[in-house]
């Protein structure tokens, strides 16, 4: 059960003009479950994305990146996104690339476009061949189901070990223009920045020039999906895509536009919501933790320390047990790799409780106060470095017995 994250309501998810959604049950891994998603885009749409930095990136990631690059070089615009769950098509070599290309070709034939105008995405088990015949056989069902108000089913169709779908919508007014944004995400394990075993798709109905959207997707990802971690593993298939459908009245053709900052804020806010939903639904998670490092010399060192805390199995298991063994946090700070850190200036807080003062235990700290905070389902760890004015925040969860069970049984 996701930590303080209610299941989205289908009726609350707003249709975005210029995008249609179709879902099918293709039996890619298991029968009788939604596992195939088609997002058909208007000809006016622009698309931008960021992808995993894992060198073993999956076949669909390689093809999606190549097809996006072709658009930048002058090729025809992207007309559809194709997503399957149940199989990652990663670690599959040349045959995996051929299977992904065959999937794009099959959908392109149904939609009347070229295979290069399709972006493929996969999630699931690594090192197993994609059952491409099942996928292709399910495409007519997905295309026949295309409709503008199918976001909830789309969120369900991309789940793997997720306990619930992840989706959200927003409406904002920018310069007198109403902009509708809706997005979905998936992910529960193998989550780490740059990026995670996650997929995220966010669409809005403004017209945005390609270079501007390329900037916006990086900006939004850096403040959302690249600020989450569950277990420190970086997956092979991570992708976060922005789609500006061009069906609304707002037009932004430059980052210097007076409306760009407002649009970027709206996209980043919804992206953050979707990213945090992944952490709240972390495999076996019982607690949602915010890690903030303040007063650093630069953002890089603040992130380095925050990641060290959030990745530590000792820290995460202590939080699962509500055990205020908070010296583990100090140890994680110490080995984070900030070599000139003056620990004698460091202060550590757990929510409102001042735990460590000037590098040592705060004389006023009482263990029962730390335990009180650790029994909460949402907790903030705050570190003050006394080195400057930089800050960084990321979100993580605890590490429970269930995490081991889920991953031990993942392929069954």
N, C-alpha and C positions, 0 to 999 in steps of 0.2 A: 504494500500500500504506500503510495507516494506521501511524502512528508508535507502536510499542510498544503496540498495541491489538489483541489477538487477536480473531478473529471469534467472536461469541457462539455458544454451543452450545445448540441448540433444547431439549434435555432439561434444561438448567439453568434455563430460564425457567419460573417457577412460575405456575400458573393462579391467578387471583384470583377467588374466589367472587363472583358478582354481575355478571360481565362475560363476554360471548361475542364471539368474533372470527371474521369471515368475510372471505375474500380472493377476488378474481376477476381474470381477465385480460380487460379491456374494450377493449384496443387504442386507448387514448386518444391515445397518441403513436406507440407502436411495438407491433407484434404480439408475442405469445408472451412477455409479461412481466407480472408481477403489478403492477397499477397502480390497484386499487380496493380499499378497505378499509372494512368496517363494524364498528363496535364497539357492540354492543347492551347496554344497561344495565338492571339490575334496577330495578323501580319505587321501591326504597328509596334509590337512588343520589342523591348531590348532586354537582354539577359546578361548577368555578370555573376561570377562565382569565385569562391576560394576553396581550396582542396587540401587534403592531407599532405604533410611533408614526409610521410613514411616512404622510404625508397622502394618498398615493395608495394607501391600503390596498385590498386586493382585495375583490371582491364577497362571497366566502364569509366574510371577516373581518367585514364590515359586518353580515351576517345572523347570524353566530354571536354577535356582541356584542349585537345586538338581542334574540335569542331568550334569551340568558342574562339580560339585563335584565328580560325579561318574567317569568322565573321568580322573580326577586327581588321583583317587583311582585305575585306571587300566582298566576301561570300554572302550568299543569301541568308536572311535572318533565321534564327532558331524558331521552329514552329511547334515543338513539343518536347516535354520531358517524360522519360520513361523510367519507372522505378519498380524494382522487384525486391521482395524480402524473401528470406529462407535460404539464400545462397549469395555469397559475396562476390563470386567470380574473381577471386584474388588468389595469387599463387597458382595460376592456371596457364601461364605461358602463352604461346602463340594461339593455341586452341581457344583460350579464354578471350583473346582479342577477336578472333573470328566469330565466336558466339555472340559477343556484344555487338559487333558490326552486323551480324545477321538479325539480331533483335531490332536494331535501328532500321535496317532495310525493310523488315516486315511491317513496322509501324509506318514508315514513310510511304509504303505502297497504299496502306489504308487511308492515309491522310492526304495523299496527292502531293508529296514534297520529296526532297532528296534525303538520303540517309544522313548526310552531313548536317541537316537541319534538325536532327534529333539529338538530345543529350541523354545518355543512359546513366542510371545509378543502380547500385545493388547493395544489399546488406544481408548479412547472415554468416554462414560457415565459410571459413577460408580453406583453400587447398582441395576443394571438391568441384568437379565440373558443373557448369551451369546447365540445368535441364532445359536447354534452349527450345526444344520442340514443345514442351509444356507451356513455356512462356509465350511462344509465338501463337500457339493454339488458343491462348487466353486473350489475345489482343482484340479480336473482333468483339468479344463481350465487353471489354473495357471501353472501346470506341463507341459501341452502341449505347453505353450508359452515360456518355458525356453530358454533363449539365453544369450550370454555374454554381449550384448550391450544394455541392457534395464534399465540402471540406472535412466534415467529421469522418466520413468513410475514408477519405484520403489519409487522414491521420492514423486510422486503424490499419490501413493497408501497408504502412511502412514500419510497423512495430516488429521487434524481435523479442527480447526478454523484458520489454517495457510492460509494466502492470496496467497501464492505461494510456489512451491516446493523448497527445500533447498538441494543443492548438489555441490560437487566440486571434482576435480581431480588434481593430481600432478604426475610428473615424476622426479625422482632424481637419481643421479649416486653415488653409495656408493662402494668404493673399486673396481671400474671398472665394477660394476654390475648395470644395470638399474632396478630400482624398480618403479612399477606403483602403485599408491594409488588412490582410489576413495571412497567417502563416501557420505552418506545422513543423514539428521536429520529432525525432526519435533518437533514442539512446538510453542506456541504463548501465552499461559496463564498458570496459576498454575505453575510458574517457580521460582525455588529457588535452591540454591546449595544443594547438597547431596540428590537427584539430582534435577530434575524438572519434569514437565509433558512432558517429552521429550523422544524421542527415537533417538538413533544415531547408525549407522552401518558403519564401516570403514574397508575396505579390502585392502590388498596389497599382492603382489605375492612372497614375500620372504619366506624362511623357518625359523621359529623361534621356539625354544624349549618352551614347555608349561610354565615352571617357569619364563622364560624371558618375555613371552607375558603377564603373570599375573602381573609382575612388570610394564611392559610398559603401560598396560591399566589404571592402577591406576595413574601412573605418568602423562599420557596425560590428564586424566579426571580432576585431581587436578589443572591443569593449563588451563583448557578450560571450560568444562561443569560445573565444580564446582566453576566457577568464574562468573556465570551469575545469574541475578535475575530480574524478572518482577514484581511480586506482593507479594513475600514472602511466597507463598503457596508451600509446598512440596507434590508432587503427589504420587499416589499409584503404578504407573506402570513404573517409570523411569528406563531406561536401556541404557547403552552404551557398544557396543560390538566391539572388534577388531577381525578380521579374517586374519590370515597369511596363504595363500593358499598353500604355498610350491611349487608353479609351476614355480618360477623363479630361478635364479642361486645364489642369495645371501643366505647364511646360517649363522644364528646367534644362538649359543648355550649357550652363557653366557653374562651376563650384563657387564662382563669385556672385551668382544670382542671389538676390536678397531673400529668396525662399529656400535656398539649399539647406541652410542651417536648420530650419524648421522641419523640413522633410527628413534630414539626417537624424534629428532628435527623435522623431516619431518611429523611424525604422529601427534605430538603436534601442529604443525603449521596448518595442515588441520583440526584437531579437533577444534582448536580455531576459524578458519573460520566458521565451521559449528555451533559452539556454538554462535558466534556473530550473525550469520544469524537468529537464534531464537529470540534474543533480538531485532534485527532490524525489525522483523516481529511481535513484541509483540502486543497483542490485543489492537487495537486503538492507537498504538504508533505513535508519530509524531517526536520524538527526540531520538537519540542514545547517551547515556551518559557513559563516562569513569570515574570511581572513583578511584583515586590513593591516597593512604595514605603512606607517606614517613617518614623516620627518626624515626621509632618506635623502641621500645625495642625488639620486636620480631614480627614475621609474624602474629601470632595469634591475637595480639592486633590491628595490622593494619587491618586485615580482619574484626575484630569485629566492628571497627569504620566505615570501608567502607560499610559493610552490613547495619549498622544503618542508614547511609545516604541514601543508595539505596533503603531501604525498607520503608522509611518514606513517607506516603501519602501526607503530607504537602509539603515536598521537591518536590515530583514528580508532584503534581498539580501546584506548582509554576512554574516549568519548562515548563509544558504544556501551561501555560498562558503567558510565557515569562516575568514573574513578578520577578524582582530581590529582592525578599523578602528573602535575603540570611542569615538572622539570623536564619532561620529554619535549615540551615545546621549546624550552631554552636550548636543549641539545640540538634540535632541528635547526634552530636559528644559527647555532654555532658552526654547523657543518654545511651551511648553505653556500659557502664559497665567497663570501664578502671578507677578504683577507685582512683588511685594515679596520674591521668593525671594532669599536670600543664598547665592549659589553658592559663596562662600568657605567655607561650612560643610558643603558637600555631599560625601558619600562614595559611591563606586560599587563594587559587587562583581559579579564573574562567578563564580557558585558560590562556591568558597573563595578565589578570587583577588581581592585588593584592588587595583582598577585605578586609581581616582581618589581622592585624599586631599585633603580641604579645598579642593575645587574645581580641583585640578590633578593631573597625573599623579603617582601614588604613586612616590616614588624607588625603592622596592623592586620595582616591577612589571616583569616581564620579558615581552616579547611572546610568547615561546614558551609561557608559562603561559596566556595568554589564548587562544592557538591550540589548546592542549590541550583546554581546556574547550569551545571552539566546534566541535570535531570530534565532540563527543558528540551523541547523538540527543535528549537531554533536558538543558535548560540553565535555570538560574535567574539572572535579572538582578535585583539588589537595590540599591535606592537608599535612602540614609539622608539625611533633610533637616535634622535637628537643629532642628526647629521646634516639636515637641510630641510627643504620644504616639499619634496616629492612624496607621492603616495601611490599605492596600488591596492586593489581589492580583487579577490577572487572568491569563488564559492565551491564548496566541497561537501562531503558527507562522511559519516562514520563508516567503519568496516566491521561487519557483523558475521556471525556464523552462517547466515543465509547466503552471503556473498560467495563463500566457498562452495556451498551446496549447489547454488545456481550454476556456477561455472564448471563444477565437476560433472554436472548432468546436462551441459549445454547441447551436446549433439544427440541426446536421446529423444 
